[in-house]
Amino acid sequence: MPNPDGSLDSNAVSIYETSNGQSLQFDEIDGRGATAALKVTSHATEVSVTAKTLWGGSENCIDLNNECEKVHVDFGTAVIGGKYAISAKTCDFVSFHGHLSGRASQWEINLGSWSDQSSRTQTGTSLVLTAEFYPIRVWVGNAEIPTMDDPAKYKIIGFGRHGAFVRGLVMFLWSIGKKLKLA
C-alpha cells in the first residue's frame, strides 16, 4: 500500500508475527537507502531484537507498527538518517535501550502517531537511551507518557498537559470522518 505521498515503504529487516516469542540478534542492520532499518509489523508479540548497529533509513532506525506488544529492542548505536530514530504506534509494553547517534529531522522518538489501522492509545513504553545530543526529543501523540531512565535527558513534546482531552477530541473527530468516509 503506498504512503500518502505515493512512495512505498522498504525496510532492511522486517519482523512479522511469525517471530512471536523469539529473540533475534544482528550485528548490523543497514537501512540506508530504505525507509527503515528495522520494522516490526502489526501484532508482533514477545519479540526481543538485539543489534550492535542500526543505520537509519529515510524515516526511522526502528519502526514498530500497530498493536505490537511486549517488544524489546536493545541496540549499541542507532545512527539516525531521517525523521525519527524510533517510531511506535498503538503498541503496548515496548522498550528501547541504546545510544542515539545524530539528530533526527523532526524528533528522535515518535510515539502514538495516528493510524488508520488502530485507534488504541499506546501504553507502557520504556526508554533507556543515551545520545550525542540532548535533550532527546520525544513526541507523544496518542500515547501515554513513556517511562524514562532519567527524565532530565528527554523533552516531551506533543499535546502537553491537555493531552488526554486533545487526543480524545482528535480520535472522536477521526471516527466521525471514518463513518462519513472522509478519513
Buried (B, 14 or more C-beta within 10 A) or exposed (E): EEEEEEEEBBBBBBBEEEBBEEEBEBEEBBBEEBBBBBBBBBBBBBBBBBBBBBBBBBBBBBBBBBBBBBBBBBBBBBBBBBBBBBBBBBBBBBBBBBBBBBBBEBBBBBBBBBBEEBBBBBBBBBBEBBBEEEBBBBBBBBBBBBEBEEEEBBBBBBBEEEBEEBBEEBBEEBEEEEEEEEE
